[in-house]
Amino acid sequence: MFKVLLIKPPYSRLKCLGQSPYFPLGLGYIAAVLEKADYEVGIYHAETPRSPVECIIEDEEAIFHQRSNAQNRYYEAVNNDDHPVWKEVRQTIDDFKPDLVGISVLTVEVPAALKLSKICKTYNSQMPVVWGGVHPTFLPEQVLRYGPVDIVVKGEGEMTFLEICNKLRNKERDLSSITGISYQKDGKIFHNGVRPLIEDINSIPFPATHLILYPESFNYKSMGSMIVSRGCPWRCTFCSSRLFWEKKLRMRSPENVIDEIKVLKERYNSNYIMFWDDSFSVQKKIVTKYCKGLVDANLNIRWRTATRADLVDDETLQWIKKAGCVKLEIGVESGSPRMQKIIAKDVDNDIVKRAFSLIKANGIATGAFFMAGFPDETAEDMAQTFQLMKELGIEEIAYNIFDPMPGSDALKRCEELGLVPKDADWSNFRFWPDSHFMINMTKEDFLVKATEIGKWVYAYNNSFSVKFRKLRSLIWFYILNDPGTLVKKAVHYIGRRNKVHRLRS
């Protein structure tokens, strides 16, 4: 039987940071399609730590998602052939003995994905290596010129990857008829046409969670990952989702969603679901049907998701609360009206405040995503964002620093301003804080302000009052379903409190 190994590269694991081992949904969907077509498939999530001692869990450096010391650890690990992760990769490939390897790649994962690809070629120089995901979709030619990558799948990948495997299983080397790919042949690069989207996403099999390698590294919460839609009608400049999935929103039926939840409960006793959709409640009528279906099915699950501030309304909140939603997060990004327009968020602070007030009034925990360091941002814009953070009174704040990503309008803006070269080599690209993508603040001034806000956010998230509000909606769920996790969270919180005191001193 033709064997396919699907790999998610390590990133935070190589930086020695704590990482929640969520199941890689994209690979899970592809694996399900391949399994149905009689392929032997393994999903290798190389990002998932095999032991708690691998990672530095939330040290004082963990104010920002990407930071200099951690980035240096990442690049050092990528270049260290004897690193334990690469030994594990080699052993996994030796044990599985694949005929083809597929790798899902985000931009920050490019160095690690290249390392993986080289290891694959060392194992078998004739074995095809296929990249898919956001980064290769937008930069297929650069990816193919790196050398160890043979084929790039562009955009939605299930049917494209299946056609590639069918060709190669039958020892057919002519790939010219497969839409949605770029590939190398005889030293030349070919770009085939665009593949139409899958109109009925209910037709896609549920993610093949049972094909994960090293299943002992996962728990029921990890496997409880889902999406109910594809496509994004919004136009945020820092994001490439609307170009990758396209603007048209495709929604799964309520029956299809409920059936997948039942599978997760039967297979893993999953009682907690994370919906990873860009904006869960775009189609409010369908979301209400999801909720009614959950209530009628009496599945006794708790779940969380994210949405936009302008999609929040009281009636929908009442339904999602009744259906088991315990946390609803919103991407705010900026508290500056000027920046909200520049990054095309299409909301204002009044809409944001109203949304969080409604969520809290319905007894649902909430969180906000903020970002700083946009090309046109100023110190005043950052101050307005900081002020909005303080006013919201929510359970959790995520504070990240902007990095330009292929496929986004913000990258084009950086290129126009000379902040990023148009021919940037993303295999050696240095993200913040090693690089700086602003014209109105110096790197030094931005670092001072960003660190001030970051320390406040870290202390805020770990304050007793915030932690209490966050756990209040979940405490009985943990007591009844997973008391061990509740104990771990309590111990982890006590450790964090000591770090908060050090940050404040």
N, C-alpha and C positions, 0 to 999 in steps of 0.2 A: 504494500500500500504506500502511496506517495505521502511523504511526511512533511508537514509544514510547521515551522516554529515561528510564532509571533512574539515579538519582544518589545517591551516598553523600557527605554534606556534608564539607567540610574542618573539622578541629578542631585536632589537634596541628600540622598544617601552618600554620595561622594563628598558632599560638603560637611558631612557628619552632623546633620541637623535632624531633629525629630520629624518624622513624616508619617501621616496617617495613610495606611496601606489600602486605599480605595481600589476597587476592582477597575481595570482599564476597559471601559465600556466599548470604545471603538474597536479594540482588538477582539472583544467578546462577541460583537456582532459579526465581524468577519469570520471568526472561528466557527460560529454557528452555521453560517452559510456554507463554509467549507465542509464541516462535519456532515451536513445534510447531503453533500455531493460525494460522500465516501472518501474523504481525506482523513488521515490521522493528524490531529492538530494538538499542539501544546501552546499554552499562553504563559510566557515567562515575564513576570513583572519584576525586572531587575532593580527597580526603585525601592522595593519593599525590604526593609531590614530583616535579617534572619534572627537577630538577637537584639535585645534592648541595649546592650552595652556598646553597640556599634555607634550610637549617636549621642551627641551633646544635646540634651533636651532643654530647649528654651534657656540658654545662657544669656548673660547681659548683652551679648552681641546681637541677640535675636530681636532687636527693635525693628529692623527692616528685613524684607524678604531677601534682598540681595545685598551683601555687604562685603567689604574688601577681604577680610580674613577668610570668610567662608568661600568666597570666589577663588582665592588662592589655593585653598584646600581642594577645591574642585579640579582646577587645572593641574595641580600636582598629582592628584589621583588619576586623572585621565592619562598622564604621561608616565605613570608608574606601572610597568608591566607586571610587577609582583604584587600589586594591590589585591587584597582579598576578594574584592568584587570581581575583578577580571579573572581570577582563579576560579571563582564560582561560575562565571560565564563560560569559560572553557570547559569546565566539568559538565555543565548543563548541555552544551552543544555535543560533547562527546557521548553523553548518556542518551540524548534524544535522537541523534544521528539524522538531522533533517535533510531533505532534498532541496528545500527552499526556505529562506528566512525572510520574514517581513518585519520591518521596524517602523513604529509610529514615532514621529519626531516633531517636537516643539523647537522653537528657535534656540532657547537656552540649552537644549539637549544636544545640539549639533556636534560639539566635540566628543561627547560620550558615544553618540550614535556612530560617528566615524570610527571610533575605537572598536566598537562592537562589530562594525562591518569588516574591519581589517582582521579581527579575530576569526570571523566567519570565513574569510578568504584564505586565511592560514590553515584552517581546518580542511577546506576543500576549495581550491581556487576556481573550480568549475561550477560551484553551487551559486545559483542566482540569489542576489541580495536586492530586496525591494524596499524602498522607502515610501511611506505615506504620511498623511497628517498635514497640519497647517504649513509648516515651514517648506517642505519640498513642493507643496502645491504652488506656492508663489515664486519659488526660485529653483525650478527643476533643472535648468541648464547648469547653474553653479553646482548643485548637488551632484549631478552626473559627472562633472569635470573633476570632482574630488578623487575619483578613481575606483574605490571599492563598491560603488553602487551601480547596479545594472539597469534598474527600472524605477521610475517614479510614478506613483498613483496620485492623480490630481483630483482633489475634492472628495465627494462621497465615494467610499471605496469598496463596498460589498461586492457589487456585480463586476466591477473592474478587476478586483483581485481574483475573483473566481475564474474569470476568463483567462487571466494570466496563468493560473495554476492548471487549468484545463489544457492550454496550449503546451505547457512545459511537461505535464504528465504524459502527454501523447508524443513527446519529443519533437514538437513543432517549434521551430525557431523564428518563424515569420510572425511578428507581432503587429504588423501594419494595420490589421483589421480591428484592433482593440482600441476603442475610444477611451479617452480619459487618462492616457499615459504619455510619458516621455521615456525614451530608452536609448541605450548605446548599442551600436552594431558596427563592427569593423572600423572602430575609431571615429564614427560619426554619431551625432545626436539627432534623434528624430522626435518631433512633437506631433502626436496624433490629435484628432479633433476632440471637442468637449463632449463628455457623456451627459445625456439628459438625466435629470434627477429621478429618483424612485418616487413615483407619484403616490403610491399607496404604501406608506411606511408600516402599516399593519402587516404587510406581507413579509417583512423581515423577521426571521426567527429571533426569539429572545436570546440575549447574550449568553454564550456558553460558559457560564461560571464554573461548571464542573470540569473544565479543561485546564484550569489554572495549575501551574506547577508550584511546588512548595505550598500546598494549601494550609499547612499548619501556621503560616505567617499571616493568615487572614482570620477574621472573625465574622460573626453574623452581620455586624454593622458595616464591615468592609464590603460584603457581598450585596448589601442592600442599597445598591446604586442604580439609578434609572434615569432615563430621559423620556419625556412624553411628546416632544416636538423636535422638529428640525427647521432651521431658517430663522432669520432675524430681520424684521422690518425697520429697525432703528439705524441711526447713522453716526454713532459715536466714533470720533476720529482716531482714537487710540486702539480700536479693536478691529480685527479682520474677520470676525464671525459672519457678518452679512455677505462678505465676498466668498468665503469658504462654503457656507451652507446656502448662500443666496438669500434674497430678500423674502421670497415666498415662504409663508409659514405653513408647514405640514404637521398636522396633529394626529396622534394616535387616537383610536376610539376608546371610550371609557371601558368597554368590555375587554379590549386588548390589554389595557393598563392593569385592570383588576386581575386578569388571568396571570400576568407576569408576577404580580405581588403574591398571588397564591403559590406560584412555583417557588419563589424565594422563601416563603414561609415553610412550605413542605420540605424543601431541600436543606435549608440552613436555619430554620426557625427564626428568620429575620423579622424582627419586630420594630426595626427602625430603618426608614428609607430616606435616602438623600436623592432628591430630584435635581439633576445638574443642568436643567434648562437655562438658557440665557435669560428668558423672562417667562416664568411659569404661567402667569395669569393674563397673557395677551388676549386669548379668546375666552372671555369670562363665562359665556354660556357653556362651553365645553368643560371648563374647569369646574363649574358647578355640577355638571353631570359626573365628573370624576369623583367629586366629594359625595354626591348622593350614592354613587355606586359603592364607595368605601363604607359608608354608613350602612347601607342595605346588606352588604356582604359580611358585616360584623367581623372584620379582620383583626381588630384590636392592634393596630399599628400606630406608631408615632412617626412623623416625618417632618422634614425641613426642605426649604427651597429658597429661591431668590426671585425678585421681581423688580419692577420700576416704580418709582414714587407716584407717577401719574396713572398707574394701573390699580392703585389701592382704593377700594371702596368698602363701605360697611357691610353690605349684603354678602359680597364675596368672602370677606373676612369671617363672617359668622359661619359660613359653610365650611371653609377650610379649618376653622377651629373645631367644629363639630366632627369633621372627618379625621382629626388627629394631628393637625399641624401644630408643632410646638415651637418652631422658629421660622421667621420670615425675614430674609435679609434684602437690603436694597443697595444698589450701586449708586452712591451719591457723587463720588469723585471729588467735587469741589464745592466750596461754599461761596465762591466768588461769582457774582452774576456775569461778570465779564468773561471769566473762564468757562462758565457753563455754556455760553454762546459759542466760544471758540472751539470747544471740544464737542459741540453739537449734542449736548445732553437733552436739550429741549424740555427742561424743567427749571423751576426756580426754588428759592429757599422756602417760600410759603407752601408750595406743593410738597416739598420734602418734609417739613414740620407737620403738616396735616397728615401725611401718610403714617409717620411714626406715632402720632397721637392716636390715630384710629387703630393701629396694630396693638398698641399698649392697652387701649380701652377694651379690646376684645380678648385680653389675657394671653396674647401670644408673645413669646420672647422675640427679640429682634436684634439685628446688627446692621452696620453700615460699612461699606467699602469706600475708602478715600484714597486719593492719589495726589502726589505732588511732583514737581520737577518738569512740568510741561514746557515745551520750547518757549512759549510766549508768556509764561507765568512770571509774576513779580512778587516781591516780599509782601506787598499789600494783599495780593490774592491769597497767599499762604496764610496771612493773619486772619482773613475772613473765613477761610476753611477751618482754621483752628477754633475760631469763635463758634462756628456752627457745631463742631464736634462737642463743645462744652454745653451747648444749649439743648441737645437732643435727649439726654438722659436715658440712653438705651443700654442693652445688655453687653454689647461687644462692638468694638471698632477695629477694623482692619485698615492699616495705614501702609500703603505701598509707594514705591518710588517709580516714576515713569521710566520705561525703557522703550525705545522705538522698535516696532515689530514689522517684519515684512507683511505686505498686504494691507497695512493701515494707512490712512491719510496722514496720520501724525508722522510716520516715517518720511513721507514725501515732503512734509513741512520741514523736517530736520535736514533733508537733503537740499531743499531750497535755501536754507539758512547756512549751509556749509557745516552743519553740526555732525553730519554723517556722510561719508563719501558715497556717491551713487553706485560705486562698484565694490562696496564693503564686502570683505571676506568674513562671513558669519561663523566660520570655523575657528576664527581667532578674534572674534569681536569682544570687546571689553564693555561690559554693562556697568551701570552705576554700582558702587561709587568710584570705580576706576575711570569711568568716563562721565561726561557732563553734557547735558543736552538742553541748555537754557541760554538765552541771549540777554536777559534782563537781570540776572544775578550771577555773581562769580561763583565758582565751585566752592570756595571757602565760605562765603556768606550763606549759600544754600545749605551746606553741611551743618553749619551752626544752627540754623533755623529748623532744618529737618530733624536734627538730633533732639532739639528742645521738644518739638511736637511728639517725636517718637517715644521719648522717655515718658512724657505725660500719658500717651496712649497705653504704654506697657503697664504703668502704674494703675491707670484707670481700669483696664481690663482685669486686673488682679486685686482690685479693692474688694473688701468684704461685701459691701452693699451690692455691687455689680454682680459678683459671683453668686450671692444669695438669690438675686432676681433671676439669674440665668438658670440655676438649678431647680428653682421652685416648681417650674412647670414639668420637670423631668424626674424629680426625686422619687415619686411613687412608682413611676415606670421602671426606674432602675431597681428599686427595692423588690418589686414583684418579678422582674424579668432578668436582671443582671446585677445582683448586689456586688459582685466582685469588681465590676467597673466603677461603681459608686465609691468603693473603698480606694481604688487606684486614683480616682479624681480627687478625693479628699487629701490623700498623701501628696499628690502632685501640687495641689493648691498650697499646702503648707510650705513646700519647698519654694514655690514661686514667691510667696509672701516675703521670705528672707531676701530674695533678689530685689524685690520692690523697695525694701528698706535701703539696700545698698545703692540703688539707682537714685533714690531721693536724697541720700546723704552727700 
